[in-house]
Amino acid sequence: MKMLIILAWRNLWRKKRRTFITISSVMFAAFLAIALMSMMDGMRDQMVSSIISSTTGYIQIQDALYHDEPILDHTMELTDEISDLVSQFSDRIAFTVPRINGFCLGSKDMGSRGVYVTGILPEKEEKMNALSSRVTEGRMFSAEDDYAVIAAGLARQLDLALGDTLVLLGQGFQGATAAGTYQVGGIIEFLMPEQNNTMVYLPLKEAQLFFGAPDRLNSLIIMVDSESDTEGLAADLANRLDPEWHAVKTWEELLPDQVAAFEARDAQVRLMAWILYVVVGFGILGTIITMMHERLREFGILLSIGLKRTQLAMICMLETIMISFLGVLAGIGLGFMATSWFKHHPIQLEGAFAEVFIELNVEPIYKFSNAPDIFIYQGTTIFIIALVVGIYPIRKILRLDMINAARK
Protein backbone atom coordinates (compact mmCIF):
# COMPACT_ATOMS: atom_id res chain seq x y z
CA MET A 1 0.00 0.00 0.00
CA LYS A 2 2.87 2.33 0.84
CA MET A 3 4.32 1.77 -2.64
CA LEU A 4 0.98 2.56 -4.27
CA ILE A 5 0.74 5.83 -2.31
CA ILE A 6 4.26 6.80 -3.41
CA LEU A 7 3.46 5.99 -7.04
CA ALA A 8 0.22 7.99 -6.89
CA TRP A 9 2.03 11.00 -5.42
CA ARG A 10 4.80 10.84 -8.03
CA ASN A 11 2.26 10.50 -10.83
CA LEU A 12 0.68 13.78 -9.79
CA TRP A 13 3.88 15.73 -10.32
CA ARG A 14 5.09 14.06 -13.50
CA LYS A 15 2.56 16.20 -15.34
CA LYS A 16 2.39 19.31 -13.17
CA ARG A 17 0.24 21.29 -15.59
CA ARG A 18 -2.41 18.56 -15.72
CA THR A 19 -2.37 18.22 -11.95
CA PHE A 20 -2.69 21.96 -11.37
CA ILE A 21 -5.62 22.16 -13.78
CA THR A 22 -7.43 19.37 -11.93
CA ILE A 23 -6.66 20.82 -8.50
CA SER A 24 -7.81 24.25 -9.72
CA SER A 25 -11.17 22.85 -10.85
CA VAL A 26 -11.77 21.40 -7.37
CA MET A 27 -10.41 24.55 -5.68
CA PHE A 28 -12.72 26.92 -7.56
CA ALA A 29 -15.67 24.60 -6.97
CA ALA A 30 -15.03 24.68 -3.22
CA PHE A 31 -14.39 28.43 -3.31
CA LEU A 32 -17.66 29.18 -5.16
CA ALA A 33 -19.68 26.97 -2.80
CA ILE A 34 -18.10 28.62 0.26
CA ALA A 35 -18.58 32.13 -1.15
CA LEU A 36 -22.27 31.48 -1.95
CA MET A 37 -23.10 30.04 1.46
CA SER A 38 -21.02 32.65 3.26
CA MET A 39 -22.91 35.43 1.51
CA MET A 40 -26.31 33.86 2.20
CA ASP A 41 -25.55 33.04 5.84
CA GLY A 42 -24.07 36.49 6.38
CA MET A 43 -27.17 38.13 4.93
CA ARG A 44 -29.44 36.01 7.12
CA ASP A 45 -27.38 36.74 10.25
CA GLN A 46 -27.45 40.43 9.42
CA MET A 47 -31.21 40.44 8.92
CA VAL A 48 -31.86 38.49 12.11
CA SER A 49 -29.51 40.71 14.11
CA SER A 50 -31.05 43.93 12.71
CA ILE A 51 -34.62 42.79 13.28
CA ILE A 52 -33.92 41.50 16.78
CA SER A 53 -31.96 44.56 17.90
CA SER A 54 -34.50 47.03 16.54
CA THR A 55 -37.72 45.26 17.53
CA THR A 56 -38.30 42.24 19.75
CA GLY A 57 -34.96 41.14 21.16
CA TYR A 58 -34.31 37.40 21.51
CA ILE A 59 -36.83 36.70 24.30
CA GLN A 60 -39.68 38.66 25.88
CA ILE A 61 -41.45 38.16 29.19
CA GLN A 62 -45.03 39.45 28.87
CA ASP A 63 -48.39 39.32 30.54
CA ALA A 64 -50.15 36.07 29.63
CA LEU A 65 -52.80 37.94 27.60
CA TYR A 66 -50.56 40.49 25.88
CA HIS A 67 -49.47 38.42 22.87
CA ASP A 68 -53.05 37.74 21.75
CA GLU A 69 -54.27 41.26 22.57
CA PRO A 70 -51.38 43.75 22.76
CA ILE A 71 -53.01 46.63 24.63
CA LEU A 72 -51.94 48.66 27.66
CA ASP A 73 -54.51 46.93 29.86
CA HIS A 74 -52.45 43.77 29.43
CA THR A 75 -49.17 45.24 30.52
CA MET A 76 -47.33 43.49 33.34
CA GLU A 77 -45.89 44.71 36.60
CA LEU A 78 -42.16 44.26 37.01
CA THR A 79 -42.32 42.30 40.26
CA ASP A 80 -39.56 41.01 42.51
CA GLU A 81 -40.38 37.52 41.27
CA ILE A 82 -39.40 38.43 37.71
CA SER A 83 -36.33 40.40 38.82
CA ASP A 84 -35.14 37.48 40.97
CA LEU A 85 -35.77 35.02 38.14
CA VAL A 86 -33.69 37.08 35.71
CA SER A 87 -30.86 37.31 38.24
CA GLN A 88 -30.86 33.50 38.59
CA PHE A 89 -29.98 33.19 34.90
CA SER A 90 -27.52 36.09 34.82
CA ASP A 91 -24.81 33.78 33.50
CA ARG A 92 -26.89 33.18 30.33
CA ILE A 93 -28.46 36.64 29.98
CA ALA A 94 -26.42 39.48 28.50
CA PHE A 95 -28.81 42.24 29.63
CA THR A 96 -32.51 43.11 29.83
CA VAL A 97 -34.40 45.96 28.17
CA PRO A 98 -37.69 47.18 29.75
CA ARG A 99 -40.19 48.95 27.48
CA ILE A 100 -43.67 50.43 27.62
CA ASN A 101 -45.31 51.66 24.43
CA GLY A 102 -48.59 52.54 22.80
CA PHE A 103 -50.18 54.45 19.94
CA CYS A 104 -51.19 58.09 20.48
CA LEU A 105 -52.01 61.22 18.57
CA GLY A 106 -49.12 63.68 18.29
CA SER A 107 -49.75 67.29 17.33
CA LYS A 108 -48.32 70.76 17.02
CA ASP A 109 -50.59 73.75 16.43
CA MET A 110 -53.17 72.59 13.85
CA GLY A 111 -51.18 69.59 12.57
CA SER A 112 -51.55 66.09 14.01
CA ARG A 113 -50.41 62.57 13.25
CA GLY A 114 -50.57 59.09 14.73
CA VAL A 115 -47.38 58.30 16.64
CA TYR A 116 -45.92 55.34 18.50
CA VAL A 117 -44.77 56.40 21.96
CA THR A 118 -42.09 54.19 23.51
CA GLY A 119 -40.71 54.53 27.02
CA ILE A 120 -37.12 53.33 27.33
CA LEU A 121 -34.09 53.30 29.56
CA PRO A 122 -31.50 54.90 27.25
CA GLU A 123 -28.49 53.01 28.61
CA LYS A 124 -30.29 49.69 27.99
CA GLU A 125 -31.39 50.64 24.47
CA GLU A 126 -27.84 51.73 23.70
CA LYS A 127 -26.60 48.21 24.40
CA MET A 128 -29.31 46.71 22.24
CA ASN A 129 -29.40 48.91 19.16
CA ALA A 130 -27.01 51.87 19.60
CA LEU A 131 -29.98 54.23 19.43
CA SER A 132 -28.01 57.37 20.29
CA SER A 133 -25.83 56.88 17.18
CA ARG A 134 -28.89 57.69 15.06
CA VAL A 135 -29.48 61.06 16.74
CA THR A 136 -28.91 63.76 14.12
CA GLU A 137 -29.93 66.83 16.17
CA GLY A 138 -29.91 67.48 19.90
CA ARG A 139 -29.10 64.54 22.15
CA MET A 140 -30.57 61.40 23.67
CA PHE A 141 -32.17 61.91 27.08
CA SER A 142 -31.03 60.28 30.32
CA ALA A 143 -33.31 58.25 32.59
CA GLU A 144 -34.10 61.33 34.72
CA ASP A 145 -34.88 63.78 31.89
CA ASP A 146 -38.42 64.69 30.86
CA TYR A 147 -38.12 65.66 27.20
CA ALA A 148 -38.86 63.66 24.04
CA VAL A 149 -36.69 62.40 21.21
CA ILE A 150 -38.65 62.09 17.96
CA ALA A 151 -38.06 60.57 14.53
CA ALA A 152 -36.88 62.86 11.75
CA GLY A 153 -39.80 62.08 9.41
CA LEU A 154 -42.31 62.94 12.14
CA ALA A 155 -40.43 66.17 12.85
CA ARG A 156 -40.72 67.19 9.20
CA GLN A 157 -44.41 66.29 8.97
CA LEU A 158 -45.34 68.27 12.09
CA ASP A 159 -42.75 71.01 11.48
CA LEU A 160 -41.08 70.33 14.79
CA ALA A 161 -37.60 71.54 15.68
CA LEU A 162 -35.43 71.37 18.79
CA GLY A 163 -37.11 73.23 21.65
CA ASP A 164 -40.62 73.00 20.15
CA THR A 165 -43.47 71.44 22.14
CA LEU A 166 -45.08 68.16 21.09
CA VAL A 167 -48.59 67.46 22.38
CA LEU A 168 -49.49 63.80 22.93
CA LEU A 169 -53.01 62.50 23.48
CA GLY A 170 -54.15 58.90 23.79
CA GLN A 171 -55.62 56.22 26.00
CA GLY A 172 -53.64 54.91 28.95
CA PHE A 173 -53.88 52.01 31.36
CA GLN A 174 -57.43 50.82 32.22
CA GLY A 175 -59.09 53.47 30.07
CA ALA A 176 -57.38 56.48 31.64
CA THR A 177 -56.73 59.49 29.43
CA ALA A 178 -53.07 59.82 28.45
CA ALA A 179 -52.21 63.46 27.79
CA GLY A 180 -49.00 65.45 28.02
CA THR A 181 -46.78 68.07 26.45
CA TYR A 182 -43.09 67.42 25.89
CA GLN A 183 -40.27 69.54 24.63
CA VAL A 184 -38.35 68.10 21.67
CA GLY A 185 -34.78 67.58 22.83
CA GLY A 186 -33.49 65.34 20.06
CA ILE A 187 -34.25 64.17 16.54
CA ILE A 188 -33.38 60.66 15.41
CA GLU A 189 -33.11 59.28 11.87
CA PHE A 190 -34.27 55.78 10.88
CA LEU A 191 -33.82 53.97 7.59
CA MET A 192 -37.26 52.37 7.67
CA PRO A 193 -39.99 54.90 6.70
CA GLU A 194 -42.55 53.41 9.11
CA GLN A 195 -40.25 54.07 12.05
CA ASN A 196 -39.03 57.40 10.75
CA ASN A 197 -42.57 58.77 10.48
CA THR A 198 -44.03 57.58 13.81
CA MET A 199 -41.50 57.05 16.61
CA VAL A 200 -41.53 59.15 19.79
CA TYR A 201 -39.20 58.18 22.65
CA LEU A 202 -39.67 59.16 26.28
CA PRO A 203 -37.71 58.18 29.41
CA LEU A 204 -39.28 55.04 30.88
CA LYS A 205 -40.58 56.67 34.07
CA GLU A 206 -42.01 59.60 32.14
CA ALA A 207 -43.78 57.26 29.69
CA GLN A 208 -45.20 55.18 32.56
CA LEU A 209 -46.63 58.34 34.12
CA PHE A 210 -48.00 59.44 30.75
CA PHE A 211 -49.84 56.13 30.26
CA GLY A 212 -50.94 56.02 33.91
CA ALA A 213 -49.10 52.73 34.41
CA PRO A 214 -46.35 53.23 37.00
CA ASP A 215 -43.95 50.28 37.31
CA ARG A 216 -45.66 48.46 34.44
CA LEU A 217 -44.15 47.24 31.13
CA ASN A 218 -45.46 45.96 27.83
CA SER A 219 -42.57 43.52 27.89
CA LEU A 220 -39.19 42.82 29.42
CA ILE A 221 -36.79 42.09 26.57
CA ILE A 222 -34.00 39.62 27.26
CA MET A 223 -30.82 39.61 25.20
CA VAL A 224 -28.86 36.37 25.41
CA ASP A 225 -25.12 35.76 25.40
CA SER A 226 -25.48 33.03 22.77
CA GLU A 227 -28.18 32.99 20.09
CA SER A 228 -28.16 29.19 20.14
CA ASP A 229 -29.31 29.29 23.79
CA THR A 230 -32.50 31.23 22.99
CA GLU A 231 -34.88 28.26 22.92
CA GLY A 232 -33.36 26.61 25.98
CA LEU A 233 -33.35 29.79 28.07
CA ALA A 234 -36.94 30.61 27.08
CA ALA A 235 -38.06 27.14 28.15
CA ASP A 236 -36.24 27.42 31.49
CA LEU A 237 -37.78 30.83 32.18
CA ALA A 238 -41.27 29.63 31.25
CA ASN A 239 -40.96 26.68 33.62
CA ARG A 240 -40.29 29.06 36.54
CA LEU A 241 -43.21 31.43 35.83
CA ASP A 242 -46.91 30.93 36.42
CA PRO A 243 -48.47 30.54 32.92
CA GLU A 244 -51.72 32.11 34.15
CA TRP A 245 -49.91 35.39 34.71
CA HIS A 246 -46.88 35.50 32.47
CA ALA A 247 -45.76 34.22 29.06
CA VAL A 248 -42.26 33.83 27.63
CA LYS A 249 -41.95 34.35 23.87
CA THR A 250 -38.94 33.93 21.58
CA TRP A 251 -38.36 36.24 18.63
CA GLU A 252 -39.50 33.44 16.28
CA GLU A 253 -42.88 33.32 18.03
CA LEU A 254 -43.17 37.10 18.00
CA LEU A 255 -42.21 37.46 14.32
CA PRO A 256 -43.77 34.49 12.47
CA ASP A 257 -43.88 36.33 9.12
CA GLN A 258 -40.14 36.99 9.19
CA VAL A 259 -39.46 33.37 10.18
CA ALA A 260 -41.54 32.15 7.22
CA ALA A 261 -39.59 34.50 4.94
CA PHE A 262 -36.29 33.12 6.27
CA GLU A 263 -37.45 29.54 5.72
CA ALA A 264 -38.44 30.35 2.13
CA ARG A 265 -35.06 31.99 1.58
CA ASP A 266 -33.26 28.98 3.06
CA ALA A 267 -35.11 26.70 0.64
CA GLN A 268 -34.01 28.89 -2.28
CA VAL A 269 -30.42 28.81 -1.03
CA ARG A 270 -30.48 25.00 -0.78
CA LEU A 271 -31.82 24.78 -4.34
CA MET A 272 -29.09 27.13 -5.60
CA ALA A 273 -26.47 25.11 -3.71
CA TRP A 274 -27.59 21.84 -5.32
CA ILE A 275 -27.57 23.45 -8.75
CA LEU A 276 -24.03 24.60 -8.01
CA TYR A 277 -23.06 21.10 -6.87
CA VAL A 278 -24.37 19.59 -10.12
CA VAL A 279 -22.42 22.12 -12.18
CA VAL A 280 -19.33 21.52 -10.04
CA GLY A 281 -19.66 17.74 -10.42
CA PHE A 282 -19.85 17.92 -14.21
CA GLY A 283 -16.94 20.36 -14.27
CA ILE A 284 -14.73 18.02 -12.27
CA LEU A 285 -15.93 15.04 -14.34
CA GLY A 286 -14.96 16.81 -17.56
CA THR A 287 -11.49 17.44 -16.18
CA ILE A 288 -11.11 13.81 -15.07
CA ILE A 289 -12.30 12.47 -18.47
CA THR A 290 -9.78 14.66 -20.28
CA MET A 291 -7.01 13.50 -17.94
CA MET A 292 -7.98 9.85 -18.48
CA HIS A 293 -7.84 10.06 -22.28
CA GLU A 294 -4.39 11.65 -22.06
CA ARG A 295 -3.17 8.68 -19.96
CA LEU A 296 -4.73 5.72 -21.80
CA ARG A 297 -1.43 4.74 -23.43
CA GLU A 298 0.32 4.99 -20.07
CA PHE A 299 -2.29 2.73 -18.47
CA GLY A 300 -2.07 0.21 -21.30
CA ILE A 301 1.71 -0.05 -20.95
CA LEU A 302 1.52 -0.45 -17.15
CA LEU A 303 -1.01 -3.25 -17.51
CA SER A 304 1.00 -4.96 -20.26
CA ILE A 305 4.16 -5.12 -18.10
CA GLY A 306 2.32 -6.84 -15.28
CA LEU A 307 0.66 -4.23 -13.06
CA LYS A 308 -2.67 -5.57 -11.83
CA ARG A 309 -5.84 -3.72 -12.76
CA THR A 310 -6.85 -3.46 -9.09
CA GLN A 311 -3.49 -1.91 -8.26
CA LEU A 312 -3.78 0.59 -11.11
CA ALA A 313 -7.35 1.40 -10.08
CA MET A 314 -6.15 1.93 -6.50
CA ILE A 315 -3.42 4.29 -7.74
CA CYS A 316 -5.99 6.32 -9.67
CA MET A 317 -8.27 6.42 -6.64
CA LEU A 318 -5.38 7.63 -4.47
CA GLU A 319 -4.58 10.29 -7.07
CA THR A 320 -8.22 11.41 -6.99
CA ILE A 321 -8.19 11.56 -3.18
CA MET A 322 -4.95 13.57 -3.16
CA ILE A 323 -6.12 15.97 -5.86
CA SER A 324 -9.51 16.40 -4.16
CA PHE A 325 -7.92 17.00 -0.77
CA LEU A 326 -5.43 19.54 -2.13
CA GLY A 327 -8.13 21.28 -4.16
CA VAL A 328 -10.57 21.47 -1.25
CA LEU A 329 -7.83 22.66 1.10
CA ALA A 330 -6.82 25.39 -1.36
CA GLY A 331 -10.49 26.34 -1.88
CA ILE A 332 -11.06 26.61 1.87
CA GLY A 333 -7.96 28.79 2.24
CA LEU A 334 -8.99 31.06 -0.63
CA GLY A 335 -12.58 31.14 0.64
CA PHE A 336 -11.51 32.01 4.17
CA MET A 337 -9.41 34.95 2.97
CA ALA A 338 -12.23 36.25 0.74
CA THR A 339 -15.02 35.87 3.30
CA SER A 340 -12.89 37.39 6.08
CA TRP A 341 -12.23 40.41 3.89
CA PHE A 342 -15.89 40.92 3.00
CA LYS A 343 -16.93 40.34 6.60
CA HIS A 344 -14.86 43.34 7.70
CA HIS A 345 -15.38 45.28 4.44
CA PRO A 346 -19.04 44.59 3.51
CA ILE A 347 -20.42 45.40 0.07
CA GLN A 348 -22.50 48.59 0.12
CA LEU A 349 -25.75 48.18 -1.83
CA GLU A 350 -27.36 50.92 -3.88
CA GLY A 351 -30.53 51.47 -5.87
CA ALA A 352 -33.37 48.94 -5.84
CA PHE A 353 -31.45 46.35 -3.78
CA ALA A 354 -30.75 48.92 -1.09
CA GLU A 355 -34.43 49.90 -0.97
CA VAL A 356 -35.45 46.27 -0.38
CA PHE A 357 -33.09 46.03 2.60
CA ILE A 358 -34.26 49.38 3.98
CA GLU A 359 -37.91 48.26 3.79
CA LEU A 360 -36.92 45.26 5.93
CA ASN A 361 -35.27 47.61 8.43
CA VAL A 362 -31.84 46.17 7.57
CA GLU A 363 -28.74 48.16 6.75
CA PRO A 364 -28.23 47.93 2.94
CA ILE A 365 -24.95 46.00 2.92
CA TYR A 366 -23.81 42.47 2.09
CA LYS A 367 -21.82 41.24 5.07
CA PHE A 368 -20.32 37.78 4.62
CA SER A 369 -20.08 35.12 7.32
CA ASN A 370 -17.02 33.00 8.06
CA ALA A 371 -18.58 30.57 10.53
CA PRO A 372 -16.53 27.35 10.72
CA ASP A 373 -19.45 25.10 9.75
CA ILE A 374 -19.61 26.78 6.31
CA PHE A 375 -16.08 25.67 5.46
CA ILE A 376 -16.50 22.21 6.98
CA TYR A 377 -19.81 21.46 5.23
CA GLN A 378 -18.93 22.90 1.82
CA GLY A 379 -15.42 21.45 1.84
CA THR A 380 -16.73 17.99 2.78
CA THR A 381 -19.47 18.14 0.13
CA ILE A 382 -17.09 19.09 -2.68
CA PHE A 383 -14.61 16.45 -1.52
CA ILE A 384 -17.32 13.76 -1.65
CA ILE A 385 -18.42 14.95 -5.11
CA ALA A 386 -14.83 14.69 -6.33
CA LEU A 387 -14.55 11.16 -4.90
CA VAL A 388 -17.80 10.11 -6.59
CA VAL A 389 -16.48 11.49 -9.88
CA GLY A 390 -13.29 9.49 -9.19
CA ILE A 391 -15.27 6.29 -9.74
CA TYR A 392 -15.12 6.99 -13.50
CA PRO A 393 -11.37 6.31 -13.95
CA ILE A 394 -11.65 3.15 -11.81
CA ARG A 395 -14.39 1.73 -14.03
CA LYS A 396 -12.47 2.80 -17.10
CA ILE A 397 -9.36 0.94 -15.96
CA LEU A 398 -11.24 -2.21 -14.98
CA ARG A 399 -12.75 -2.39 -18.49
CA LEU A 400 -9.69 -1.13 -20.38
CA ASP A 401 -8.41 -3.06 -23.40
CA MET A 402 -4.69 -2.85 -22.62
CA ILE A 403 -3.54 -3.85 -26.17
CA ASN A 404 -5.46 -1.07 -27.91
CA ALA A 405 -4.64 1.41 -25.16
CA ALA A 406 -0.90 0.69 -25.36
CA ARG A 407 -0.91 1.37 -29.14
CA LYS A 408 -2.45 4.87 -28.79
N, C-alpha and C positions, 0 to 999 in steps of 0.2 A: 504493500500500500504506500509505503514511504517513497518507493521508486516512482510509482504512478503520480504522486503529488509533485515530485521533482520534475518529472517529464511535462506535466501539465503547466507548471510555472515557467519552465524554459520555453515551452511552445508559445506562451503568451508574448514573449519578448523577442522571438525570432522574427516576427512581423509586427514591429511596434506600431506602425501606422494603422494596420487592421485592428490591433488591440485597442488603440486609443479611440478609434471610431466607434467600436462596440461599447467601450466604457462610457464614452460621451453620450451615446444614445440612452443608456441607463441613467447616467447622471442628470441629463436634462429632463428625463421623465420624472425622476424623483424630485428634482428642483421645481418643476411645474406643479406637481401634486402638492408639494409643501407650500408653495407660494399661494395656490388657490385656497387651500384650507386655512392657511394663516390669515389671509385677507378676510375670508368669510367669518372665521372665529373672532378675529379682531373687531370686525364690524358688529357682530352680535354682542360681544363683551362691552363694546362702547355704547351700544343702544341700551343694553340692560343697565349699565352703570349710570347713564344719563337719566333714564326713566326713573330708576330707583332713587337717585340722589335728588331729583327735582320733584318727586311726587310722593310715593308711598313708603320709601325705605324698604328694608328686607322683611321686617315683621312689624305688625301693629297689634297692640292690645286695645280693645274697644269694649264698649258696652255690648251686651249680648244682642240687643236689638238694632244696633247702629248700622251694621252692614246691609240689612234688608231695608231699612228706612233711615237714611243718613240725615237726621234733623237734630237741632240743638237739644230737643227734649230727650234725646237718647245719648247725650254726652255722659261721660263717666267721671266720677270723683277720683282724684289721685290719692288713694288711701295708703296707709302705712303697710297694708298687706301687699299691695303692688310694689311699693318701694322696696320692701324687704325681699320680695321675690326676685326683683331685678338684681339686687345686691348679691343674692345667692349664686347668680350665674354671671357675676362680674368677670370671671375668667374667660367667658365665651362671648360677652357683649362688649363691643367697642365703646359705644355711648348711646344715650337715649335722647330723643327729640320730642318734647311735648308741643302740641299744637291745639288751638281752638280756631274754628273758622266757620264762616257762613256768608250767604249772599245778602247784600244790602243795596240800597239806592244811594249813590254818591252824587253830590251836586255842588255847583258853585254858581251863585247868582241865579239865572234862569235856566242854565244847562244842567242836565242830570243824565246819569247812566248807571246801569247795573254793574256792581263791583263785587269782588270776592275778598272779604276782609279776613285776614289770617293773623292770629296772635302767635308770636314766636319769642323764643329766647335767642337773641342774636348770636351769642357765643356757640350755642348748639347748632344753629343753622349753618354757621360758618364752617363747622366741621363736616357737615353733611354735603353742602352744595356750594360753599364759597360765595355766599350771597352778596357780601359786601364788595366783591370784585366786580360786580355788575353795576354798582352805583356810579352814575355818570355825573350827577350834580348833588351837592350837599354831602351828607354822610349818613351811615347807618346808625340807628339809635342804640342806646344801651338798655339794659333791662329796667332801669329806673326812669328813663325818659318818658315823655307823654306825647310826642309828636309822631306823625305818620311818614312812612316812606312809600311812594306810589310808583306804579309802572309808567314808563315814558309815554306809551300810547295813550293811556288814560289822561296823563297830564296835558297832552296835545288836544285831546277831544274836549276836555273841560276847561282848557286855557288856564291851567294851573302852573304856577312857578314857585320857587322856593319862598317861603314866608307867607304864601296865600293860605286861606282857610278852606278845608274840605269838610262839607257837611255830610254825615252818614245817618241814614234812617233805615231801620229794618225791624225784624221781630227777633226777640231774644229768647232766653230760656223760659219754658212754661208759659209762653204767650206774652211775656213782658215786652214792652216797647223798647227797642234799642235805638237810642238817638245820641248823637254827640258831634262836636266840632273839633277838628284837629288841624294843627298847623302842618304844612308840608315842609319836612326837614330834609328830605332826600328824594331823588328820582332814580329809578333803577330800570335798566334796559334788558329786555328778554328777546331771544330769537323767535320764540313761538308767538304768533300774533294773538292767540287767545289769552295767553298770560300777559302780554304786553298791553292789552287793552282793558284788563279787569283787575289786576292785583293791587291790593292795598295792605300794607304790613303795619301792624301795631305791636308794641311790647306786650308780652303775654298777659301780664297783670292788667294792663289797660284794656286789652281786648276782652278779658273775662269780666271786667266791670261794665264794659260797653254792652255785652250780651246778657248781663245780669246772671252770670254763672261763675261766681268766685270759686277757685280751686277745682274747676271742672275742665275736662279736655274732650275734644272729639276723638283723639287717639293719642297713644304714647308710642312713638316710632322707635323701633329698636334696630340699630345698625350692628351687624355681627363682625367678628374678627375674620371669619372665613365664610365665603359664600356657600361652600359645600355643607356648612353646618346649619343652614337656614331651616331645613325641614326638621332636623333633629331637635334643635333648640325650640322651635315653635311647638313641637309635640310635648317637650318637657315642661314648657311654660303652661300649656293648656291643661296638662295633668295636675298642676298645682293650683289652678283657679277653678272657682265654682262656675260651671257652664251656664247656670241660670242668671248669672250676673255679668260675666265677662266672656269675651271671645278672643281668640288669638288667630290672626290671619297672616299668611305669607303674601309676598308681593304677587305670586302667581294666582292666588285666590282673589286678590284685589284687582288685578288687571288681566282678566281672562281673554280679552280681545287681543292684547299684545302677545300673550302666550300663544294663542292660536296663530297669530302672524309669524311668530318665531318658529313654530312647528312647521308651517307651510314653507318658510324659507329654508329650514333644515332639510326638508324633503327635496326642494329644488337643488340644494347644494349636493346632496347625496346622488341625485340623478346626474348632475354635472360631473361629479367625481367618477362615477362609473363610465360615463362617456369618455372621460379623459383616460381611464384605465384601459378601455378597449383600444383607443387610439395608440396609447403607449405600448400595449401588447403587440399590436400589428407592426408598430415601428421597430420594436426590438426583434420581432420575428423576421422582418425584412432584412435586418442587419445580419442575423444569424444565418439565414438562407444564403445570402451573398457570400458570407464567410465560408459556409460549407462547400459551395460550388468551387470556390478558389482552392480548396484543400482536398478535392476528391482524388486527385492523382497521388497526393501524399498519403491519404488513407489507404488507397489501393496497394501502394508499395509496402506500407507497414504490415498490411494483412498478408501480402505475398511472401514476406520474409519470416513469417511465423508469429506475429503478434495476434493474440486472440481477439475476437470481436468484442467480447465482454470487457477485456482490458482497455481496448481502444474507446469503447463507449464510456467506460469509467473515466478515462482521461478527458474526454470531451465534457462529461458532466462536471468534473473538477474544474475545468477551464471556465465553464458557465458559472459555477459557484463563485470562483475567484473574480471573474469579470463583473458579476452581479454585485458582489460584496464591495469591490472597489468603486463601482459606479454609484451604488447607493450611498456609500460613505462620502464620496465626493459631492453628491447631490445634497446630502444633509449638511455638509460643511458650507457649500455655496448658499443653500437655503437659509441656514442660520445667520450668515452674514447679511443676506438681503433683508430677512424679516426683522433682524435686530436694528438695522438702519431705518427701515420704514416704521418701526415701532417708536423710535425716538425722533424721527423726522416724518410725520404722517403726511399723506397727500392731501392738499387742500382742494376741496371740490368747489366748482363754480357752476353758475347757470341752473338748468333744470334739476340736475342731481343735487345741488346744494339746497334747492327749495324743498325737495322731498325730505331731506334730512331735517331741515328746519321745521317742517310741518310735524315731524315726529318728536320735536323738542330735543334733537340730537345735534351736536356740533357737526357742521358739514366737513368732516375729514375722514379719510380712510386710514385707520390706525391698525397696523398688523399685530398679530399675536405670535409670540414664540414660546408657547407652552410646550413642555417636553413631550406630551402625548401626541402632538401633531407630527413631530419628527419620527417618533417611534412607530406610530400607526402607518404613516405614509411610506416610510422607509421599508417597513416589513412587507407592506402590500406590494410595492414595486419589486422587492426582492423575490417574493413568491411568484409574481407574474413572470419575472425573468427565468426562474427555475422551471416554471411550467413550459415556457417557450423552449427551454433547454431540452425538453423531451424530443423535439424534432431531430436534432443531430444524432441522438441515440438510436431512434428508429431508423434513420437513414443509414447509419453504420451497420446495424443488425441486418438490413436488407440489401446491403451494398454488393454489387457484383465486382469483386476485386480485380478481375482480369480487365474488364472494360475500363474501370476507374484508373488502373495503373497505366493504361495506354493514352489517357487524356493529356 
